[in-house]
Amino acid sequence: MLAEKTGWTYHYIMYRVAWINVRMMLADAPQYISGRRDERTEEATDDDLRDLANSL
């Protein structure tokens, strides 16, 4: 998703972008939440980010 949205290559994301910046970009990404307003969304975990990086 990150490579698609930014146009960056997998290599650039893995070796040139700090993971804290990747986490902030994912946290700031717009999202649509349907359903009740009092439901809370889950934050991305390190495992989620690792899975994302491995799927690129």
PDB file with SEQRES, HELIX, SHEET and CRYST1 records, atoms N, CA, C and O in Angstrom:
SEQRES   1 A   56  MET LEU ALA GLU LYS THR GLY TRP THR TYR HIS TYR ILE          
SEQRES   2 A   56  MET TYR ARG VAL ALA TRP ILE ASN VAL ARG MET MET LEU          
SEQRES   3 A   56  ALA ASP ALA PRO GLN TYR ILE SER GLY ARG ARG ASP GLU          
SEQRES   4 A   56  ARG THR GLU GLU ALA THR ASP ASP ASP LEU ARG ASP LEU          
SEQRES   5 A   56  ALA ASN SER LEU                                              
HELIX    1 AA1 LEU A    2  THR A    6  1                                   5    
HELIX    2 AA2 TYR A   10  ARG A   16  1                                   7    
HELIX    3 AA3 TRP A   19  ASP A   28  1                                  10    
HELIX    4 AA4 ASP A   46  SER A   55  1                                  10    
CRYST1    1.000    1.000    1.000  90.00  90.00  90.00 P 1           1          
ATOM      1  N   MET A   1       0.823  -1.179   0.000  1.00  0.00           N  
ATOM      2  CA  MET A   1       0.000   0.000   0.000  1.00  0.00           C  
ATOM      3  C   MET A   1       0.877   1.257   0.000  1.00  0.00           C  
ATOM      4  O   MET A   1       0.632   2.205  -0.746  1.00  0.00           O  
ATOM      5  N   LEU A   2       1.878   1.240   0.833  1.00  0.00           N  
ATOM      6  CA  LEU A   2       2.738   2.419   0.946  1.00  0.00           C  
ATOM      7  C   LEU A   2       3.485   2.680  -0.363  1.00  0.00           C  
ATOM      8  O   LEU A   2       3.594   3.827  -0.796  1.00  0.00           O  
ATOM      9  N   ALA A   3       3.990   1.637  -0.983  1.00  0.00           N  
ATOM     10  CA  ALA A   3       4.693   1.795  -2.253  1.00  0.00           C  
ATOM     11  C   ALA A   3       3.739   2.288  -3.332  1.00  0.00           C  
ATOM     12  O   ALA A   3       4.107   3.114  -4.167  1.00  0.00           O  
ATOM     13  N   GLU A   4       2.531   1.785  -3.310  1.00  0.00           N  
ATOM     14  CA  GLU A   4       1.530   2.187  -4.298  1.00  0.00           C  
ATOM     15  C   GLU A   4       1.151   3.653  -4.141  1.00  0.00           C  
ATOM     16  O   GLU A   4       1.050   4.376  -5.131  1.00  0.00           O  
ATOM     17  N   LYS A   5       0.943   4.092  -2.921  1.00  0.00           N  
ATOM     18  CA  LYS A   5       0.503   5.461  -2.664  1.00  0.00           C  
ATOM     19  C   LYS A   5       1.613   6.492  -2.855  1.00  0.00           C  
ATOM     20  O   LYS A   5       1.353   7.613  -3.295  1.00  0.00           O  
ATOM     21  N   THR A   6       2.850   6.116  -2.525  1.00  0.00           N  
ATOM     22  CA  THR A   6       3.945   7.080  -2.597  1.00  0.00           C  
ATOM     23  C   THR A   6       4.738   7.000  -3.893  1.00  0.00           C  
ATOM     24  O   THR A   6       5.415   7.956  -4.271  1.00  0.00           O  
ATOM     25  N   GLY A   7       4.655   5.850  -4.579  1.00  0.00           N  
ATOM     26  CA  GLY A   7       5.451   5.654  -5.777  1.00  0.00           C  
ATOM     27  C   GLY A   7       6.865   5.199  -5.469  1.00  0.00           C  
ATOM     28  O   GLY A   7       7.694   5.093  -6.373  1.00  0.00           O  
ATOM     29  N   TRP A   8       7.150   4.927  -4.195  1.00  0.00           N  
ATOM     30  CA  TRP A   8       8.470   4.461  -3.794  1.00  0.00           C  
ATOM     31  C   TRP A   8       8.611   2.987  -4.120  1.00  0.00           C  
ATOM     32  O   TRP A   8       7.621   2.257  -4.179  1.00  0.00           O  
ATOM     33  N   THR A   9       9.843   2.553  -4.330  1.00  0.00           N  
ATOM     34  CA  THR A   9      10.098   1.137  -4.571  1.00  0.00           C  
ATOM     35  C   THR A   9      10.194   0.408  -3.235  1.00  0.00           C  
ATOM     36  O   THR A   9      10.360   1.016  -2.177  1.00  0.00           O  
ATOM     37  N   TYR A  10      10.084  -0.913  -3.322  1.00  0.00           N  
ATOM     38  CA  TYR A  10      10.223  -1.756  -2.124  1.00  0.00           C  
ATOM     39  C   TYR A  10      11.600  -1.538  -1.499  1.00  0.00           C  
ATOM     40  O   TYR A  10      11.718  -1.397  -0.282  1.00  0.00           O  
ATOM     41  N   HIS A  11      12.633  -1.510  -2.327  1.00  0.00           N  
ATOM     42  CA  HIS A  11      14.000  -1.329  -1.825  1.00  0.00           C  
ATOM     43  C   HIS A  11      14.132   0.011  -1.101  1.00  0.00           C  
ATOM     44  O   HIS A  11      14.748   0.075  -0.037  1.00  0.00           O  
ATOM     45  N   TYR A  12      13.566   1.074  -1.658  1.00  0.00           N  
ATOM     46  CA  TYR A  12      13.649   2.390  -1.028  1.00  0.00           C  
ATOM     47  C   TYR A  12      12.962   2.379   0.340  1.00  0.00           C  
ATOM     48  O   TYR A  12      13.498   2.923   1.305  1.00  0.00           O  
ATOM     49  N   ILE A  13      11.790   1.770   0.426  1.00  0.00           N  
ATOM     50  CA  ILE A  13      11.064   1.725   1.696  1.00  0.00           C  
ATOM     51  C   ILE A  13      11.840   0.920   2.737  1.00  0.00           C  
ATOM     52  O   ILE A  13      11.935   1.321   3.897  1.00  0.00           O  
ATOM     53  N   MET A  14      12.389  -0.210   2.317  1.00  0.00           N  
ATOM     54  CA  MET A  14      13.081  -1.088   3.267  1.00  0.00           C  
ATOM     55  C   MET A  14      14.410  -0.521   3.749  1.00  0.00           C  
ATOM     56  O   MET A  14      14.786  -0.724   4.903  1.00  0.00           O  
ATOM     57  N   TYR A  15      15.127   0.189   2.876  1.00  0.00           N  
ATOM     58  CA  TYR A  15      16.491   0.577   3.221  1.00  0.00           C  
ATOM     59  C   TYR A  15      16.728   2.077   3.349  1.00  0.00           C  
ATOM     60  O   TYR A  15      17.800   2.482   3.797  1.00  0.00           O  
ATOM     61  N   ARG A  16      15.773   2.907   2.974  1.00  0.00           N  
ATOM     62  CA  ARG A  16      16.002   4.353   3.013  1.00  0.00           C  
ATOM     63  C   ARG A  16      15.022   5.112   3.903  1.00  0.00           C  
ATOM     64  O   ARG A  16      15.264   6.276   4.224  1.00  0.00           O  
ATOM     65  N   VAL A  17      13.922   4.479   4.310  1.00  0.00           N  
ATOM     66  CA  VAL A  17      12.910   5.166   5.109  1.00  0.00           C  
ATOM     67  C   VAL A  17      12.911   4.569   6.514  1.00  0.00           C  
ATOM     68  O   VAL A  17      12.822   3.352   6.674  1.00  0.00           O  
ATOM     69  N   ALA A  18      13.010   5.417   7.520  1.00  0.00           N  
ATOM     70  CA  ALA A  18      12.990   4.948   8.902  1.00  0.00           C  
ATOM     71  C   ALA A  18      11.613   4.359   9.239  1.00  0.00           C  
ATOM     72  O   ALA A  18      10.585   4.890   8.818  1.00  0.00           O  
ATOM     73  N   TRP A  19      11.604   3.262  10.000  1.00  0.00           N  
ATOM     74  CA  TRP A  19      10.348   2.595  10.328  1.00  0.00           C  
ATOM     75  C   TRP A  19       9.407   3.492  11.120  1.00  0.00           C  
ATOM     76  O   TRP A  19       8.188   3.373  10.991  1.00  0.00           O  
ATOM     77  N   ILE A  20       9.952   4.384  11.933  1.00  0.00           N  
ATOM     78  CA  ILE A  20       9.078   5.287  12.685  1.00  0.00           C  
ATOM     79  C   ILE A  20       8.311   6.185  11.722  1.00  0.00           C  
ATOM     80  O   ILE A  20       7.151   6.512  11.973  1.00  0.00           O  
ATOM     81  N   ASN A  21       8.945   6.585  10.626  1.00  0.00           N  
ATOM     82  CA  ASN A  21       8.252   7.400   9.629  1.00  0.00           C  
ATOM     83  C   ASN A  21       7.179   6.590   8.913  1.00  0.00           C  
ATOM     84  O   ASN A  21       6.102   7.107   8.618  1.00  0.00           O  
ATOM     85  N   VAL A  22       7.469   5.324   8.633  1.00  0.00           N  
ATOM     86  CA  VAL A  22       6.468   4.450   8.010  1.00  0.00           C  
ATOM     87  C   VAL A  22       5.264   4.305   8.938  1.00  0.00           C  
ATOM     88  O   VAL A  22       4.119   4.381   8.494  1.00  0.00           O  
ATOM     89  N   ARG A  23       5.526   4.097  10.218  1.00  0.00           N  
ATOM     90  CA  ARG A  23       4.432   3.954  11.189  1.00  0.00           C  
ATOM     91  C   ARG A  23       3.589   5.221  11.261  1.00  0.00           C  
ATOM     92  O   ARG A  23       2.363   5.148  11.333  1.00  0.00           O  
ATOM     93  N   MET A  24       4.238   6.378  11.243  1.00  0.00           N  
ATOM     94  CA  MET A  24       3.489   7.635  11.293  1.00  0.00           C  
ATOM     95  C   MET A  24       2.669   7.831  10.024  1.00  0.00           C  
ATOM     96  O   MET A  24       1.541   8.319  10.086  1.00  0.00           O  
ATOM     97  N   MET A  25       3.225   7.454   8.871  1.00  0.00           N  
ATOM     98  CA  MET A  25       2.484   7.581   7.614  1.00  0.00           C  
ATOM     99  C   MET A  25       1.248   6.679   7.622  1.00  0.00           C  
ATOM    100  O   MET A  25       0.177   7.083   7.168  1.00  0.00           O  
ATOM    101  N   LEU A  26       1.398   5.465   8.135  1.00  0.00           N  
ATOM    102  CA  LEU A  26       0.259   4.550   8.195  1.00  0.00           C  
ATOM    103  C   LEU A  26      -0.786   5.039   9.197  1.00  0.00           C  
ATOM    104  O   LEU A  26      -1.985   4.898   8.962  1.00  0.00           O  
ATOM    105  N   ALA A  27      -0.337   5.611  10.306  1.00  0.00           N  
ATOM    106  CA  ALA A  27      -1.271   6.114  11.307  1.00  0.00           C  
ATOM    107  C   ALA A  27      -2.031   7.335  10.797  1.00  0.00           C  
ATOM    108  O   ALA A  27      -3.189   7.545  11.159  1.00  0.00           O  
ATOM    109  N   ASP A  28      -1.379   8.140   9.957  1.00  0.00           N  
ATOM    110  CA  ASP A  28      -2.003   9.348   9.421  1.00  0.00           C  
ATOM    111  C   ASP A  28      -2.835   9.105   8.175  1.00  0.00           C  
ATOM    112  O   ASP A  28      -3.508  10.015   7.690  1.00  0.00           O  
ATOM    113  N   ALA A  29      -2.794   7.889   7.654  1.00  0.00           N  
ATOM    114  CA  ALA A  29      -3.524   7.586   6.419  1.00  0.00           C  
ATOM    115  C   ALA A  29      -5.025   7.729   6.651  1.00  0.00           C  
ATOM    116  O   ALA A  29      -5.531   7.306   7.691  1.00  0.00           O  
ATOM    117  N   PRO A  30      -5.739   8.317   5.701  1.00  0.00           N  
ATOM    118  CA  PRO A  30      -7.189   8.447   5.856  1.00  0.00           C  
ATOM    119  C   PRO A  30      -7.851   7.073   5.851  1.00  0.00           C  
ATOM    120  O   PRO A  30      -7.406   6.151   5.169  1.00  0.00           O  
ATOM    121  N   GLN A  31      -8.908   6.963   6.616  1.00  0.00           N  
ATOM    122  CA  GLN A  31      -9.629   5.699   6.674  1.00  0.00           C  
ATOM    123  C   GLN A  31     -11.112   5.958   6.861  1.00  0.00           C  
ATOM    124  O   GLN A  31     -11.513   6.995   7.390  1.00  0.00           O  
ATOM    125  N   TYR A  32     -11.901   5.027   6.432  1.00  0.00           N  
ATOM    126  CA  TYR A  32     -13.347   5.108   6.589  1.00  0.00           C  
ATOM    127  C   TYR A  32     -13.772   4.100   7.638  1.00  0.00           C  
ATOM    128  O   TYR A  32     -13.451   2.915   7.541  1.00  0.00           O  
ATOM    129  N   ILE A  33     -14.490   4.572   8.634  1.00  0.00           N  
ATOM    130  CA  ILE A  33     -14.957   3.700   9.707  1.00  0.00           C  
ATOM    131  C   ILE A  33     -16.467   3.657   9.646  1.00  0.00           C  
ATOM    132  O   ILE A  33     -17.135   4.674   9.837  1.00  0.00           O  
ATOM    133  N   SER A  34     -17.003   2.484   9.379  1.00  0.00           N  
ATOM    134  CA  SER A  34     -18.456   2.345   9.342  1.00  0.00           C  
ATOM    135  C   SER A  34     -18.944   1.753  10.657  1.00  0.00           C  
ATOM    136  O   SER A  34     -18.162   1.201  11.432  1.00  0.00           O  
ATOM    137  N   GLY A  35     -20.208   1.871  10.892  1.00  0.00           N  
ATOM    138  CA  GLY A  35     -20.764   1.308  12.120  1.00  0.00           C  
ATOM    139  C   GLY A  35     -20.957   2.360  13.189  1.00  0.00           C  
ATOM    140  O   GLY A  35     -21.071   3.553  12.909  1.00  0.00           O  
ATOM    141  N   ARG A  36     -20.991   1.889  14.413  1.00  0.00           N  
ATOM    142  CA  ARG A  36     -21.229   2.791  15.538  1.00  0.00           C  
ATOM    143  C   ARG A  36     -20.013   3.671  15.788  1.00  0.00           C  
ATOM    144  O   ARG A  36     -18.875   3.261  15.563  1.00  0.00           O  
ATOM    145  N   ARG A  37     -20.268   4.859  16.244  1.00  0.00           N  
ATOM    146  CA  ARG A  37     -19.186   5.819  16.467  1.00  0.00           C  
ATOM    147  C   ARG A  37     -18.382   5.523  17.726  1.00  0.00           C  
ATOM    148  O   ARG A  37     -17.236   5.958  17.834  1.00  0.00           O  
ATOM    149  N   ASP A  38     -18.954   4.796  18.678  1.00  0.00           N  
ATOM    150  CA  ASP A  38     -18.235   4.565  19.924  1.00  0.00           C  
ATOM    151  C   ASP A  38     -17.312   3.351  19.851  1.00  0.00           C  
ATOM    152  O   ASP A  38     -16.611   3.056  20.819  1.00  0.00           O  
ATOM    153  N   GLU A  39     -17.300   2.642  18.717  1.00  0.00           N  
ATOM    154  CA  GLU A  39     -16.376   1.529  18.553  1.00  0.00           C  
ATOM    155  C   GLU A  39     -14.986   2.089  18.285  1.00  0.00           C  
ATOM    156  O   GLU A  39     -14.826   3.077  17.567  1.00  0.00           O  
ATOM    157  N   ARG A  40     -14.001   1.455  18.863  1.00  0.00           N  
ATOM    158  CA  ARG A  40     -12.627   1.918  18.682  1.00  0.00           C  
ATOM    159  C   ARG A  40     -11.923   1.047  17.642  1.00  0.00           C  
ATOM    160  O   ARG A  40     -12.187  -0.149  17.520  1.00  0.00           O  
ATOM    161  N   THR A  41     -11.028   1.679  16.904  1.00  0.00           N  
ATOM    162  CA  THR A  41     -10.238   0.932  15.932  1.00  0.00           C  
ATOM    163  C   THR A  41      -8.959   0.460  16.601  1.00  0.00           C  
ATOM    164  O   THR A  41      -8.478   1.069  17.557  1.00  0.00           O  
ATOM    165  N   GLU A  42      -8.423  -0.625  16.090  1.00  0.00           N  
ATOM    166  CA  GLU A  42      -7.188  -1.165  16.634  1.00  0.00           C  
ATOM    167  C   GLU A  42      -5.999  -0.503  15.954  1.00  0.00           C  
ATOM    168  O   GLU A  42      -6.043  -0.198  14.762  1.00  0.00           O  
ATOM    169  N   GLU A  43      -4.940  -0.284  16.719  1.00  0.00           N  
ATOM    170  CA  GLU A  43      -3.727   0.271  16.150  1.00  0.00           C  
ATOM    171  C   GLU A  43      -2.942  -0.844  15.480  1.00  0.00           C  
ATOM    172  O   GLU A  43      -3.055  -2.012  15.851  1.00  0.00           O  
ATOM    173  N   ALA A  44      -2.150  -0.468  14.495  1.00  0.00           N  
ATOM    174  CA  ALA A  44      -1.293  -1.439  13.824  1.00  0.00           C  
ATOM    175  C   ALA A  44      -0.196  -1.889  14.782  1.00  0.00           C  
ATOM    176  O   ALA A  44       0.423  -1.070  15.462  1.00  0.00           O  
ATOM    177  N   THR A  45       0.032  -3.171  14.826  1.00  0.00           N  
ATOM    178  CA  THR A  45       1.087  -3.720  15.670  1.00  0.00           C  
ATOM    179  C   THR A  45       2.344  -3.914  14.843  1.00  0.00           C  
ATOM    180  O   THR A  45       2.320  -3.771  13.620  1.00  0.00           O  
ATOM    181  N   ASP A  46       3.435  -4.240  15.505  1.00  0.00           N  
ATOM    182  CA  ASP A  46       4.677  -4.509  14.788  1.00  0.00           C  
ATOM    183  C   ASP A  46       4.511  -5.693  13.843  1.00  0.00           C  
ATOM    184  O   ASP A  46       5.090  -5.705  12.757  1.00  0.00           O  
ATOM    185  N   ASP A  47       3.717  -6.699  14.254  1.00  0.00           N  
ATOM    186  CA  ASP A  47       3.467  -7.851  13.381  1.00  0.00           C  
ATOM    187  C   ASP A  47       2.703  -7.431  12.131  1.00  0.00           C  
ATOM    188  O   ASP A  47       2.984  -7.928  11.040  1.00  0.00           O  
ATOM    189  N   ASP A  48       1.738  -6.520  12.278  1.00  0.00           N  
ATOM    190  CA  ASP A  48       0.998  -6.023  11.113  1.00  0.00           C  
ATOM    191  C   ASP A  48       1.937  -5.327  10.135  1.00  0.00           C  
ATOM    192  O   ASP A  48       1.838  -5.525   8.924  1.00  0.00           O  
ATOM    193  N   LEU A  49       2.845  -4.512  10.664  1.00  0.00           N  
ATOM    194  CA  LEU A  49       3.786  -3.797   9.805  1.00  0.00           C  
ATOM    195  C   LEU A  49       4.768  -4.750   9.138  1.00  0.00           C  
ATOM    196  O   LEU A  49       5.138  -4.565   7.978  1.00  0.00           O  
ATOM    197  N   ARG A  50       5.192  -5.785   9.887  1.00  0.00           N  
ATOM    198  CA  ARG A  50       6.100  -6.771   9.312  1.00  0.00           C  
ATOM    199  C   ARG A  50       5.406  -7.522   8.180  1.00  0.00           C  
ATOM    200  O   ARG A  50       6.011  -7.763   7.136  1.00  0.00           O  
ATOM    201  N   ASP A  51       4.141  -7.892   8.378  1.00  0.00           N  
ATOM    202  CA  ASP A  51       3.369  -8.566   7.333  1.00  0.00           C  
ATOM    203  C   ASP A  51       3.199  -7.673   6.113  1.00  0.00           C  
ATOM    204  O   ASP A  51       3.289  -8.141   4.978  1.00  0.00           O  
ATOM    205  N   LEU A  52       2.955  -6.391   6.347  1.00  0.00           N  
ATOM    206  CA  LEU A  52       2.827  -5.444   5.253  1.00  0.00           C  
ATOM    207  C   LEU A  52       4.117  -5.356   4.452  1.00  0.00           C  
ATOM    208  O   LEU A  52       4.098  -5.377   3.221  1.00  0.00           O  
ATOM    209  N   ALA A  53       5.236  -5.257   5.161  1.00  0.00           N  
ATOM    210  CA  ALA A  53       6.539  -5.154   4.493  1.00  0.00           C  
ATOM    211  C   ALA A  53       6.843  -6.431   3.719  1.00  0.00           C  
ATOM    212  O   ALA A  53       7.402  -6.368   2.623  1.00  0.00           O  
ATOM    213  N   ASN A  54       6.486  -7.582   4.268  1.00  0.00           N  
ATOM    214  CA  ASN A  54       6.768  -8.845   3.587  1.00  0.00           C  
ATOM    215  C   ASN A  54       5.875  -9.053   2.375  1.00  0.00           C  
ATOM    216  O   ASN A  54       6.243  -9.791   1.461  1.00  0.00           O  
ATOM    217  N   SER A  55       4.714  -8.420   2.349  1.00  0.00           N  
ATOM    218  CA  SER A  55       3.799  -8.611   1.229  1.00  0.00           C  
ATOM    219  C   SER A  55       4.144  -7.713   0.050  1.00  0.00           C  
ATOM    220  O   SER A  55       3.611  -7.902  -1.044  1.00  0.00           O  
ATOM    221  N   LEU A  56       5.030  -6.734   0.255  1.00  0.00           N  
ATOM    222  CA  LEU A  56       5.372  -5.812  -0.840  1.00  0.00           C  
ATOM    223  C   LEU A  56       6.273  -6.465  -1.841  1.00  0.00           C  
ATOM    224  O   LEU A  56       6.659  -5.835  -2.826  1.00  0.00           O  
TER     225      LEU A  56                                                      
END                                                                             
